[in-house]
């Protein structure tokens, strides 16, 4: 991502073609999309492509006898594509952590699944800590403080979730 992000924008047709190549294209309603995917479908298609690639990576690194060798290959390819500039890498990771937290959220089960709630808080804390560092690196002390405040709140939620889970396991008393 060493050049501007607008240069990295790919068209809907390219994204859909990648999904077809991965055998993961979403079903498009022929009545509302007789001509195939439209520009307004771009984010949905990117999400489908992201999921397809993540599933592919998971299968490849979990099947591999040398897990770390496969993992290193994935990280190497990611780093080569993102480039040496830390700021875009941080932004991608922050975005990934935020998506992970949202994907793990199930508010109605929070009391029944304290480990899951703590995991959501951990992903949010990670995103906020990276955001705080990025803000501090760019001289935004208010931005860094805001992100640190959010991260501290998440850390408290992690500890509470862990405690509630331990109570549920019978390891400690409430």
C-alpha positions in Angstrom: 0.0 0.0 0.0 2.9 2.3 -0.6 1.0 4.2 -3.2 -2.4 5.9 -2.7 -5.3 3.7 -1.8 -7.3 4.9 -4.8 -4.8 3.1 -7.0 -5.6 -0.1 -5.2 -9.3 0.0 -5.8 -10.4 -2.8 -8.0 -13.7 -2.9 -9.9 -16.7 -4.9 -9.1 -16.1 -7.1 -12.1 -12.5 -7.9 -11.0 -13.7 -8.8 -7.5 -16.5 -11.0 -8.8 -14.0 -12.7 -11.2 -11.7 -13.4 -8.2 -14.7 -14.9 -6.3 -15.5 -17.1 -9.4 -11.9 -18.2 -9.5 -12.1 -19.2 -5.8 -15.5 -20.9 -6.5 -17.1 -18.6 -3.9 -19.2 -16.2 -5.9 -22.4 -15.1 -4.0 -25.7 -15.8 -5.6 -27.0 -12.6 -7.2 -30.8 -12.2 -7.6 -31.4 -12.3 -11.3 -34.5 -10.0 -10.9 -32.6 -7.2 -9.1 -29.2 -7.9 -10.8 -30.0 -9.1 -14.4 -26.6 -7.7 -15.5 -24.7 -9.1 -12.6 -23.0 -7.3 -9.7 -23.3 -3.5 -9.6 -21.0 -0.9 -8.1 -23.2 -0.7 -5.0 -22.4 -4.4 -4.4 -18.7 -3.7 -4.1 -18.4 -3.9 -0.3 -20.5 -7.0 -0.1 -18.3 -8.6 -2.7 -15.1 -7.5 -1.0 -16.5 -9.1 2.2 -17.2 -12.3 0.4 -13.7 -12.3 -1.1 -12.2 -11.6 2.2 -14.1 -14.6 3.8 -13.1 -16.9 0.9 -9.4 -16.0 1.2 -9.5 -16.3 5.0 -11.1 -19.8 4.7 -8.5 -20.8 2.1 -5.6 -19.6 4.3 -7.1 -21.4 7.3 -7.4 -24.7 5.4 -3.9 -24.4 4.0 -2.2 -23.6 7.2 -4.1 -26.1 9.3 -3.5 -29.0 6.9 0.2 -28.2 6.6 2.3 -30.4 8.8 4.7 -27.5 9.2 2.1 -25.0 10.4 4.6 -22.2 11.0 6.1 -22.6 7.6 2.6 -22.1 6.1 1.9 -19.2 8.5 5.2 -17.6 7.6 4.4 -17.8 3.9 1.0 -16.1 4.5 2.6 -13.3 6.6 5.4 -12.8 4.1 2.9 -12.4 1.2 0.8 -10.0 3.3 3.9 -7.9 4.2 5.1 -7.8 0.6 1.7 -6.5 -0.5 1.2 -4.0 2.2 4.7 -2.6 2.0 7.1 -1.2 4.5 5.0 1.8 5.6 3.7 1.1 9.2 0.7 3.4 9.0 -1.2 1.5 6.3 -0.3 -1.8 8.0 -1.6 -0.6 11.3 -4.8 0.7 9.7 -5.4 -2.7 8.0 -4.8 -4.5 11.3 -7.0 -2.1 13.2 -9.8 -2.7 10.7 -9.3 -6.4 10.9 -9.5 -6.4 14.7 -12.7 -4.3 14.6 -14.3 -6.6 12.1 -13.3 -9.6 14.2 -14.9 -8.1 17.3 -18.1 -7.4 15.4 -18.1 -10.9 13.9 -17.8 -12.4 17.4 -20.4 -10.3 19.1 -23.6 -11.9 20.3 -25.0 -9.5 22.9 -27.9 -11.7 23.8 -25.5 -14.4 24.9 -23.0 -12.2 26.8 -24.0 -13.5 30.2 -24.0 -17.1 29.0 -20.8 -16.8 27.1 -18.4 -14.6 29.1 -15.3 -16.0 27.3 -16.8 -14.8 24.0 -17.5 -11.4 25.5 -14.0 -11.2 26.8 -12.6 -12.2 23.4 -14.6 -9.4 21.8 -13.2 -6.9 24.3 -9.7 -8.3 23.6 -10.0 -7.6 19.9 -11.3 -4.1 20.6 -8.5 -3.5 23.0 -5.9 -4.6 20.4 -7.4 -2.3 17.8 -7.6 0.7 20.2 -4.0 0.1 21.4 -2.7 0.1 17.8 -4.8 3.2 17.1 -3.3 4.9 20.2 0.2 4.1 19.0 -0.6 5.3 15.5 -2.1 8.6 16.8 0.9 9.1 19.1 3.3 8.5 16.3 1.5 11.2 14.2 1.4 13.7 17.1 -2.2 13.4 17.9 -2.1 13.3 21.7 -5.9 13.7 22.0 -6.4 10.8 19.6 -4.0 8.7 21.5 -5.6 9.4 24.8 -9.1 8.7 23.4 -8.0 5.3 22.0 -6.2 4.5 25.3 -9.3 5.3 27.3 -11.3 2.9 25.1 -8.6 0.2 25.4 -8.6 0.5 29.2 -12.4 0.0 29.3 -12.0 -3.1 27.1 -9.3 -4.4 29.4 -11.7 -4.1 32.3 -14.3 -6.1 30.3 -11.7 -8.8 29.6 -10.9 -9.2 33.3 -14.6 -9.4 34.2 -15.3 -11.9 31.4 -12.4 -14.1 32.5 -13.6 -13.9 36.1 -17.2 -14.8 35.2 -16.0 -17.7 33.1 -13.8 -19.0 36.0 -16.8 -18.7 38.3 -18.8 -20.8 35.8 -16.1 -23.4 35.7 -16.0 -23.6 39.5 -12.4 -22.4 39.7 -13.3 -19.4 41.9 -16.3 -18.2 43.9 -18.2 -15.1 42.9 
